[in-house]
């Protein structure tokens, strides 16, 4: 079987099945059973699998960056030629290496894990009122067009005898945003990470972002903004708690 036919077979199979991709890595795909047989127990099992796997991320090391940099730079040289440019002219001589290094920085979230960030930053504290960190700057890359996503993240959680160092919420955002992303997945990844780290009563995450793929190309709507939210636990179940969070975020 050729590589092309293998790829077609996978695509065809993928269309027939519903799968959950955890944190953007297809090597931890959780296949869901058909809707007819999916009951509360099956849903609970799926959530438990997510909880077990959220830390087990395949990361890119600094050594990987050094090894892949020449081939990445060569790919940018090919792109320049494909655009009709001369990679040998003075202004472009170092552009492939600069662009390759920049892309590795834009996606440096693949080099980090939540465990590294949260180490020694979770504290026992008898506090059960809402904690919110808002207006966290976020910079990401649209995985469909490889152009920037720029915006702000608001995170709130209701502690359950444990709190997280405030700067670590921003670090969690940085880890998941510095990858090839879609905003919907990024929102959920942040919420799941906080939930699994702290086991709080509830978590809410809201992202407001501008997508350069809508501003610089395509429909070219300069003032468009995309807002996504993920509510877990009491933030999802209790309208009053959710409304309090959203009101404080907007204030």
C-alpha positions as protocol buffer text, in pm:
chain_id: "A"
residue {
  index: 1
  type: UNK
  ca { x: 0 y: 0 z: 0 }
}
residue {
  index: 2
  type: UNK
  ca { x: 140 y: 340 z: -95 }
}
residue {
  index: 3
  type: UNK
  ca { x: 188 y: 622 z: 153 }
}
residue {
  index: 4
  type: UNK
  ca { x: -84 y: 817 z: -27 }
}
residue {
  index: 5
  type: UNK
  ca { x: -336 y: 535 z: 7 }
}
residue {
  index: 6
  type: UNK
  ca { x: -244 y: 492 z: 375 }
}
residue {
  index: 7
  type: UNK
  ca { x: -314 y: 859 z: 434 }
}
residue {
  index: 8
  type: UNK
  ca { x: -645 y: 837 z: 249 }
}
residue {
  index: 9
  type: UNK
  ca { x: -746 y: 533 z: 453 }
}
residue {
  index: 10
  type: UNK
  ca { x: -669 y: 715 z: 780 }
}
residue {
  index: 11
  type: UNK
  ca { x: -865 y: 1020 z: 669 }
}
residue {
  index: 12
  type: UNK
  ca { x: -1163 y: 810 z: 570 }
}
residue {
  index: 13
  type: UNK
  ca { x: -1154 y: 620 z: 899 }
}
residue {
  index: 14
  type: UNK
  ca { x: -1114 y: 942 z: 1095 }
}
residue {
  index: 15
  type: UNK
  ca { x: -1432 y: 1083 z: 945 }
}
residue {
  index: 16
  type: UNK
  ca { x: -1631 y: 786 z: 1076 }
}
residue {
  index: 17
  type: UNK
  ca { x: -1503 y: 807 z: 1430 }
}
residue {
  index: 18
  type: UNK
  ca { x: -1526 y: 1073 z: 1696 }
}
residue {
  index: 19
  type: UNK
  ca { x: -1200 y: 1132 z: 1878 }
}
residue {
  index: 20
  type: UNK
  ca { x: -1070 y: 1362 z: 2148 }
}
residue {
  index: 21
  type: UNK
  ca { x: -722 y: 1506 z: 2100 }
}
residue {
  index: 22
  type: UNK
  ca { x: -565 y: 1606 z: 2430 }
}
residue {
  index: 23
  type: UNK
  ca { x: -356 y: 1924 z: 2421 }
}
residue {
  index: 24
  type: UNK
  ca { x: -312 y: 1909 z: 2047 }
}
residue {
  index: 25
  type: UNK
  ca { x: -114 y: 1585 z: 2037 }
}
residue {
  index: 26
  type: UNK
  ca { x: -256 y: 1312 z: 1816 }
}
residue {
  index: 27
  type: UNK
  ca { x: -55 y: 1043 z: 1993 }
}
residue {
  index: 28
  type: UNK
  ca { x: -294 y: 1065 z: 2290 }
}
residue {
  index: 29
  type: UNK
  ca { x: -622 y: 1023 z: 2105 }
}
residue {
  index: 30
  type: UNK
  ca { x: -911 y: 894 z: 2311 }
}
residue {
  index: 31
  type: UNK
  ca { x: -1167 y: 718 z: 2089 }
}
residue {
  index: 32
  type: UNK
  ca { x: -1525 y: 778 z: 2201 }
}
residue {
  index: 33
  type: UNK
  ca { x: -1781 y: 499 z: 2168 }
}
residue {
  index: 34
  type: UNK
  ca { x: -2080 y: 549 z: 1936 }
}
residue {
  index: 35
  type: UNK
  ca { x: -2342 y: 788 z: 2071 }
}
residue {
  index: 36
  type: UNK
  ca { x: -2599 y: 512 z: 2120 }
}
residue {
  index: 37
  type: UNK
  ca { x: -2380 y: 325 z: 2369 }
}
residue {
  index: 38
  type: UNK
  ca { x: -2231 y: 625 z: 2546 }
}
residue {
  index: 39
  type: UNK
  ca { x: -2375 y: 664 z: 2893 }
}
residue {
  index: 40
  type: UNK
  ca { x: -2268 y: 840 z: 3214 }
}
residue {
  index: 41
  type: UNK
  ca { x: -2012 y: 569 z: 3290 }
}
residue {
  index: 42
  type: UNK
  ca { x: -1849 y: 604 z: 2948 }
}
residue {
  index: 43
  type: UNK
  ca { x: -1834 y: 984 z: 2978 }
}
residue {
  index: 44
  type: UNK
  ca { x: -1683 y: 952 z: 3326 }
}
residue {
  index: 45
  type: UNK
  ca { x: -1422 y: 712 z: 3191 }
}
residue {
  index: 46
  type: UNK
  ca { x: -1328 y: 952 z: 2914 }
}
residue {
  index: 47
  type: UNK
  ca { x: -1284 y: 1238 z: 3164 }
}
residue {
  index: 48
  type: UNK
  ca { x: -1070 y: 1013 z: 3382 }
}
residue {
  index: 49
  type: UNK
  ca { x: -847 y: 927 z: 3085 }
}
residue {
  index: 50
  type: UNK
  ca { x: -800 y: 1297 z: 3013 }
}
residue {
  index: 51
  type: UNK
  ca { x: -704 y: 1353 z: 3376 }
}
residue {
  index: 52
  type: UNK
  ca { x: -451 y: 1072 z: 3363 }
}
residue {
  index: 53
  type: UNK
  ca { x: -288 y: 1192 z: 3040 }
}
residue {
  index: 54
  type: UNK
  ca { x: -285 y: 1570 z: 3070 }
}
residue {
  index: 55
  type: UNK
  ca { x: 73 y: 1571 z: 3207 }
}
residue {
  index: 56
  type: UNK
  ca { x: 213 y: 1316 z: 2961 }
}
residue {
  index: 57
  type: UNK
  ca { x: 311 y: 1548 z: 2680 }
}
residue {
  index: 58
  type: UNK
  ca { x: 569 y: 1481 z: 2415 }
}
residue {
  index: 59
  type: UNK
  ca { x: 792 y: 1788 z: 2415 }
}
residue {
  index: 60
  type: UNK
  ca { x: 1053 y: 1929 z: 2182 }
}
residue {
  index: 61
  type: UNK
  ca { x: 1393 y: 1966 z: 2343 }
}
residue {
  index: 62
  type: UNK
  ca { x: 1660 y: 2232 z: 2293 }
}
residue {
  index: 63
  type: UNK
  ca { x: 1868 y: 1962 z: 2126 }
}
residue {
  index: 64
  type: UNK
  ca { x: 1584 y: 1897 z: 1882 }
}
residue {
  index: 65
  type: UNK
  ca { x: 1587 y: 2267 z: 1793 }
}
residue {
  index: 66
  type: UNK
  ca { x: 1958 y: 2256 z: 1713 }
}
residue {
  index: 67
  type: UNK
  ca { x: 1921 y: 1947 z: 1498 }
}
residue {
  index: 68
  type: UNK
  ca { x: 1617 y: 2071 z: 1305 }
}
residue {
  index: 69
  type: UNK
  ca { x: 1731 y: 2432 z: 1253 }
}
residue {
  index: 70
  type: UNK
  ca { x: 1927 y: 2371 z: 928 }
}
residue {
  index: 71
  type: UNK
  ca { x: 1641 y: 2184 z: 760 }
}
residue {
  index: 72
  type: UNK
  ca { x: 1393 y: 2443 z: 881 }
}
residue {
  index: 73
  type: UNK
  ca { x: 1610 y: 2722 z: 739 }
}
residue {
  index: 74
  type: UNK
  ca { x: 1638 y: 2534 z: 410 }
}
residue {
  index: 75
  type: UNK
  ca { x: 1258 y: 2513 z: 399 }
}
residue {
  index: 76
  type: UNK
  ca { x: 1237 y: 2891 z: 430 }
}
residue {
  index: 77
  type: UNK
  ca { x: 1491 y: 2924 z: 148 }
}
residue {
  index: 78
  type: UNK
  ca { x: 1259 y: 2712 z: -66 }
}
residue {
  index: 79
  type: UNK
  ca { x: 966 y: 2935 z: 29 }
}
residue {
  index: 80
  type: UNK
  ca { x: 1158 y: 3248 z: -75 }
}
residue {
  index: 81
  type: UNK
  ca { x: 1238 y: 3093 z: -412 }
}
residue {
  index: 82
  type: UNK
  ca { x: 874 y: 2990 z: -450 }
}
residue {
  index: 83
  type: UNK
  ca { x: 772 y: 3351 z: -393 }
}
residue {
  index: 84
  type: UNK
  ca { x: 998 y: 3460 z: -679 }
}
residue {
  index: 85
  type: UNK
  ca { x: 1265 y: 3607 z: -452 }
}
residue {
  index: 86
  type: UNK
  ca { x: 1641 y: 3561 z: -468 }
}
residue {
  index: 87
  type: UNK
  ca { x: 1763 y: 3414 z: -136 }
}
residue {
  index: 88
  type: UNK
  ca { x: 2115 y: 3527 z: -226 }
}
residue {
  index: 89
  type: UNK
  ca { x: 2042 y: 3898 z: -237 }
}
residue {
  index: 90
  type: UNK
  ca { x: 2184 y: 4097 z: 52 }
}
residue {
  index: 91
  type: UNK
  ca { x: 1861 y: 4161 z: 241 }
}
residue {
  index: 92
  type: UNK
  ca { x: 1762 y: 3792 z: 239 }
}
residue {
  index: 93
  type: UNK
  ca { x: 2096 y: 3619 z: 304 }
}
residue {
  index: 94
  type: UNK
  ca { x: 2022 y: 3551 z: 670 }
}
residue {
  index: 95
  type: UNK
  ca { x: 1643 y: 3556 z: 647 }
}
residue {
  index: 96
  type: UNK
  ca { x: 1596 y: 3176 z: 636 }
}
residue {
  index: 97
  type: UNK
  ca { x: 1794 y: 3132 z: 959 }
}
residue {
  index: 98
  type: UNK
  ca { x: 1623 y: 3425 z: 1126 }
}
residue {
  index: 99
  type: UNK
  ca { x: 1280 y: 3296 z: 1026 }
}
residue {
  index: 100
  type: UNK
  ca { x: 1362 y: 2941 z: 1139 }
}
residue {
  index: 101
  type: UNK
  ca { x: 1483 y: 3065 z: 1477 }
}
residue {
  index: 102
  type: UNK
  ca { x: 1178 y: 3287 z: 1512 }
}
residue {
  index: 103
  type: UNK
  ca { x: 940 y: 3000 z: 1433 }
}
residue {
  index: 104
  type: UNK
  ca { x: 1107 y: 2785 z: 1697 }
}
residue {
  index: 105
  type: UNK
  ca { x: 1052 y: 3067 z: 1947 }
}
residue {
  index: 106
  type: UNK
  ca { x: 690 y: 3116 z: 1839 }
}
residue {
  index: 107
  type: UNK
  ca { x: 631 y: 2745 z: 1912 }
}
residue {
  index: 108
  type: UNK
  ca { x: 850 y: 2709 z: 2221 }
}
residue {
  index: 109
  type: UNK
  ca { x: 551 y: 2579 z: 2414 }
}
residue {
  index: 110
  type: UNK
  ca { x: 635 y: 2236 z: 2274 }
}
residue {
  index: 111
  type: UNK
  ca { x: 956 y: 2246 z: 2479 }
}
residue {
  index: 112
  type: UNK
  ca { x: 778 y: 2295 z: 2813 }
}
residue {
  index: 113
  type: UNK
  ca { x: 552 y: 2084 z: 3032 }
}
residue {
  index: 114
  type: UNK
  ca { x: 296 y: 2179 z: 3293 }
}
residue {
  index: 115
  type: UNK
  ca { x: 484 y: 1979 z: 3556 }
}
residue {
  index: 116
  type: UNK
  ca { x: 795 y: 2195 z: 3511 }
}
residue {
  index: 117
  type: UNK
  ca { x: 592 y: 2514 z: 3549 }
}
residue {
  index: 118
  type: UNK
  ca { x: 381 y: 2414 z: 3848 }
}
residue {
  index: 119
  type: UNK
  ca { x: 663 y: 2263 z: 4050 }
}
residue {
  index: 120
  type: UNK
  ca { x: 655 y: 2402 z: 4409 }
}
residue {
  index: 121
  type: UNK
  ca { x: 388 y: 2659 z: 4316 }
}
residue {
  index: 122
  type: UNK
  ca { x: 77 y: 2487 z: 4458 }
}
residue {
  index: 123
  type: UNK
  ca { x: 1 y: 2587 z: 4815 }
}
residue {
  index: 124
  type: UNK
  ca { x: -240 y: 2461 z: 5080 }
}
residue {
  index: 125
  type: UNK
  ca { x: -462 y: 2754 z: 5172 }
}
residue {
  index: 126
  type: UNK
  ca { x: -800 y: 2773 z: 5344 }
}
residue {
  index: 127
  type: UNK
  ca { x: -947 y: 3004 z: 5082 }
}
residue {
  index: 128
  type: UNK
  ca { x: -1273 y: 2929 z: 4903 }
}
residue {
  index: 129
  type: UNK
  ca { x: -1350 y: 3257 z: 4726 }
}
residue {
  index: 130
  type: UNK
  ca { x: -1301 y: 3319 z: 4356 }
}
residue {
  index: 131
  type: UNK
  ca { x: -952 y: 3392 z: 4225 }
}
residue {
  index: 132
  type: UNK
  ca { x: -925 y: 3572 z: 3890 }
}
residue {
  index: 133
  type: UNK
  ca { x: -627 y: 3680 z: 3683 }
}
residue {
  index: 134
  type: UNK
  ca { x: -744 y: 3883 z: 3382 }
}
residue {
  index: 135
  type: UNK
  ca { x: -594 y: 4053 z: 3079 }
}
residue {
  index: 136
  type: UNK
  ca { x: -310 y: 3804 z: 3035 }
}
residue {
  index: 137
  type: UNK
  ca { x: -150 y: 3883 z: 2700 }
}
residue {
  index: 138
  type: UNK
  ca { x: -154 y: 3591 z: 2459 }
}
residue {
  index: 139
  type: UNK
  ca { x: 37 y: 3540 z: 2135 }
}
residue {
  index: 140
  type: UNK
  ca { x: -17 y: 3227 z: 1935 }
}
residue {
  index: 141
  type: UNK
  ca { x: 2 y: 3093 z: 1579 }
}
residue {
  index: 142
  type: UNK
  ca { x: -300 y: 2988 z: 1376 }
}
residue {
  index: 143
  type: UNK
  ca { x: -234 y: 2629 z: 1274 }
}
residue {
  index: 144
  type: UNK
  ca { x: -430 y: 2674 z: 951 }
}
residue {
  index: 145
  type: UNK
  ca { x: -236 y: 2970 z: 807 }
}
residue {
  index: 146
  type: UNK
  ca { x: 72 y: 3007 z: 1033 }
}
residue {
  index: 147
  type: UNK
  ca { x: -9 y: 3369 z: 1109 }
}
residue {
  index: 148
  type: UNK
  ca { x: -43 y: 3529 z: 1455 }
}
residue {
  index: 149
  type: UNK
  ca { x: -332 y: 3520 z: 1699 }
}
residue {
  index: 150
  type: UNK
  ca { x: -312 y: 3811 z: 1945 }
}
residue {
  index: 151
  type: UNK
  ca { x: -537 y: 3869 z: 2241 }
}
residue {
  index: 152
  type: UNK
  ca { x: -607 y: 3844 z: 2613 }
}
residue {
  index: 153
  type: UNK
  ca { x: -690 y: 3558 z: 2847 }
}
residue {
  index: 154
  type: UNK
  ca { x: -901 y: 3576 z: 3164 }
}
residue {
  index: 155
  type: UNK
  ca { x: -877 y: 3286 z: 3411 }
}
residue {
  index: 156
  type: UNK
  ca { x: -1084 y: 3233 z: 3723 }
}
residue {
  index: 157
  type: UNK
  ca { x: -1112 y: 2942 z: 3964 }
}
residue {
  index: 158
  type: UNK
  ca { x: -1284 y: 2859 z: 4291 }
}
residue {
  index: 159
  type: UNK
  ca { x: -1020 y: 2703 z: 4520 }
}
residue {
  index: 160
  type: UNK
  ca { x: -1072 y: 2379 z: 4707 }
}
residue {
  index: 161
  type: UNK
  ca { x: -816 y: 2423 z: 4988 }
}
residue {
  index: 162
  type: UNK
  ca { x: -534 y: 2476 z: 4736 }
}
residue {
  index: 163
  type: UNK
  ca { x: -418 y: 2781 z: 4542 }
}
residue {
  index: 164
  type: UNK
  ca { x: -172 y: 2834 z: 4259 }
}
residue {
  index: 165
  type: UNK
  ca { x: 100 y: 3098 z: 4242 }
}
residue {
  index: 166
  type: UNK
  ca { x: -59 y: 3375 z: 4035 }
}
residue {
  index: 167
  type: UNK
  ca { x: 225 y: 3401 z: 3783 }
}
residue {
  index: 168
  type: UNK
  ca { x: 184 y: 3031 z: 3705 }
}
residue {
  index: 169
  type: UNK
  ca { x: -153 y: 3096 z: 3547 }
}
residue {
  index: 170
  type: UNK
  ca { x: 23 y: 3322 z: 3297 }
}
residue {
  index: 171
  type: UNK
  ca { x: 287 y: 3053 z: 3247 }
}
residue {
  index: 172
  type: UNK
  ca { x: 19 y: 2796 z: 3167 }
}
residue {
  index: 173
  type: UNK
  ca { x: -119 y: 3034 z: 2905 }
}
residue {
  index: 174
  type: UNK
  ca { x: 231 y: 3074 z: 2761 }
}
residue {
  index: 175
  type: UNK
  ca { x: 291 y: 2700 z: 2733 }
}
residue {
  index: 176
  type: UNK
  ca { x: -25 y: 2628 z: 2536 }
}
residue {
  index: 177
  type: UNK
  ca { x: -36 y: 2948 z: 2332 }
}
residue {
  index: 178
  type: UNK
  ca { x: 321 y: 2910 z: 2205 }
}
residue {
  index: 179
  type: UNK
  ca { x: 215 y: 2624 z: 1982 }
}
residue {
  index: 180
  type: UNK
  ca { x: 25 y: 2589 z: 1657 }
}
residue {
  index: 181
  type: UNK
  ca { x: -329 y: 2643 z: 1778 }
}
residue {
  index: 182
  type: UNK
  ca { x: -695 y: 2707 z: 1725 }
}
residue {
  index: 183
  type: UNK
  ca { x: -851 y: 2934 z: 1985 }
}
residue {
  index: 184
  type: UNK
  ca { x: -1122 y: 2688 z: 2085 }
}
residue {
  index: 185
  type: UNK
  ca { x: -869 y: 2420 z: 2177 }
}
residue {
  index: 186
  type: UNK
  ca { x: -638 y: 2666 z: 2351 }
}
residue {
  index: 187
  type: UNK
  ca { x: -922 y: 2780 z: 2577 }
}
residue {
  index: 188
  type: UNK
  ca { x: -1003 y: 2426 z: 2685 }
}
residue {
  index: 189
  type: UNK
  ca { x: -640 y: 2324 z: 2734 }
}
residue {
  index: 190
  type: UNK
  ca { x: -584 y: 2608 z: 2980 }
}
residue {
  index: 191
  type: UNK
  ca { x: -901 y: 2521 z: 3174 }
}
residue {
  index: 192
  type: UNK
  ca { x: -817 y: 2150 z: 3188 }
}
residue {
  index: 193
  type: UNK
  ca { x: -460 y: 2220 z: 3303 }
}
residue {
  index: 194
  type: UNK
  ca { x: -579 y: 2438 z: 3594 }
}
residue {
  index: 195
  type: UNK
  ca { x: -847 y: 2184 z: 3684 }
}
residue {
  index: 196
  type: UNK
  ca { x: -612 y: 1887 z: 3690 }
}
residue {
  index: 197
  type: UNK
  ca { x: -340 y: 2077 z: 3876 }
}
residue {
  index: 198
  type: UNK
  ca { x: -555 y: 2213 z: 4159 }
}
residue {
  index: 199
  type: UNK
  ca { x: -874 y: 2005 z: 4161 }
}
residue {
  index: 200
  type: UNK
  ca { x: -1070 y: 2327 z: 4232 }
}
residue {
  index: 201
  type: UNK
  ca { x: -1445 y: 2353 z: 4270 }
}
residue {
  index: 202
  type: UNK
  ca { x: -1463 y: 2515 z: 3929 }
}
residue {
  index: 203
  type: UNK
  ca { x: -1264 y: 2688 z: 3655 }
}
residue {
  index: 204
  type: UNK
  ca { x: -1356 y: 2948 z: 3396 }
}
residue {
  index: 205
  type: UNK
  ca { x: -1143 y: 3065 z: 3103 }
}
residue {
  index: 206
  type: UNK
  ca { x: -1230 y: 3335 z: 2849 }
}
residue {
  index: 207
  type: UNK
  ca { x: -1012 y: 3434 z: 2553 }
}
residue {
  index: 208
  type: UNK
  ca { x: -1064 y: 3744 z: 2338 }
}
residue {
  index: 209
  type: UNK
  ca { x: -837 y: 3745 z: 2035 }
}
residue {
  index: 210
  type: UNK
  ca { x: -775 y: 3892 z: 1692 }
}
residue {
  index: 211
  type: UNK
  ca { x: -678 y: 3647 z: 1419 }
}
residue {
  index: 212
  type: UNK
  ca { x: -444 y: 3779 z: 1153 }
}
residue {
  index: 213
  type: UNK
  ca { x: -587 y: 3521 z: 912 }
}
residue {
  index: 214
  type: UNK
  ca { x: -908 y: 3727 z: 922 }
}
residue {
  index: 215
  type: UNK
  ca { x: -737 y: 4067 z: 925 }
}
residue {
  index: 216
  type: UNK
  ca { x: -447 y: 4035 z: 680 }
}
residue {
  index: 217
  type: UNK
  ca { x: -611 y: 3795 z: 433 }
}
residue {
  index: 218
  type: UNK
  ca { x: -945 y: 3638 z: 348 }
}
residue {
  index: 219
  type: UNK
  ca { x: -1234 y: 3857 z: 461 }
}
residue {
  index: 220
  type: UNK
  ca { x: -990 y: 4125 z: 591 }
}
residue {
  index: 221
  type: UNK
  ca { x: -1214 y: 4245 z: 875 }
}
residue {
  index: 222
  type: UNK
  ca { x: -988 y: 4476 z: 1072 }
}
residue {
  index: 223
  type: UNK
  ca { x: -1200 y: 4504 z: 1386 }
}
residue {
  index: 224
  type: UNK
  ca { x: -1318 y: 4146 z: 1418 }
}
residue {
  index: 225
  type: UNK
  ca { x: -1257 y: 3971 z: 1751 }
}
residue {
  index: 226
  type: UNK
  ca { x: -1316 y: 3609 z: 1848 }
}
residue {
  index: 227
  type: UNK
  ca { x: -1433 y: 3525 z: 2201 }
}
residue {
  index: 228
  type: UNK
  ca { x: -1426 y: 3170 z: 2337 }
}
residue {
  index: 229
  type: UNK
  ca { x: -1495 y: 3034 z: 2683 }
}
residue {
  index: 230
  type: UNK
  ca { x: -1462 y: 2711 z: 2877 }
}
residue {
  index: 231
  type: UNK
  ca { x: -1649 y: 2660 z: 3204 }
}
residue {
  index: 232
  type: UNK
  ca { x: -1582 y: 2358 z: 3423 }
}
residue {
  index: 233
  type: UNK
  ca { x: -1726 y: 2243 z: 3754 }
}
residue {
  index: 234
  type: UNK
  ca { x: -1939 y: 2494 z: 3944 }
}
residue {
  index: 235
  type: UNK
  ca { x: -1867 y: 2760 z: 3677 }
}
residue {
  index: 236
  type: UNK
  ca { x: -2063 y: 2542 z: 3434 }
}
residue {
  index: 237
  type: UNK
  ca { x: -2327 y: 2412 z: 3674 }
}
residue {
  index: 238
  type: UNK
  ca { x: -2414 y: 2725 z: 3873 }
}
residue {
  index: 239
  type: UNK
  ca { x: -2536 y: 3028 z: 3673 }
}
residue {
  index: 240
  type: UNK
  ca { x: -2470 y: 3266 z: 3964 }
}
residue {
  index: 241
  type: UNK
  ca { x: -2104 y: 3163 z: 3990 }
}
residue {
  index: 242
  type: UNK
  ca { x: -2062 y: 3189 z: 3614 }
}
residue {
  index: 243
  type: UNK
  ca { x: -2227 y: 3531 z: 3605 }
}
residue {
  index: 244
  type: UNK
  ca { x: -2005 y: 3656 z: 3889 }
}
residue {
  index: 245
  type: UNK
  ca { x: -1695 y: 3547 z: 3699 }
}
residue {
  index: 246
  type: UNK
  ca { x: -1807 y: 3702 z: 3370 }
}
residue {
  index: 247
  type: UNK
  ca { x: -1907 y: 4026 z: 3545 }
}
residue {
  index: 248
  type: UNK
  ca { x: -1567 y: 4058 z: 3714 }
}
residue {
  index: 249
  type: UNK
  ca { x: -1390 y: 3981 z: 3386 }
}
residue {
  index: 250
  type: UNK
  ca { x: -1583 y: 4255 z: 3205 }
}
residue {
  index: 251
  type: UNK
  ca { x: -1535 y: 4514 z: 3481 }
}
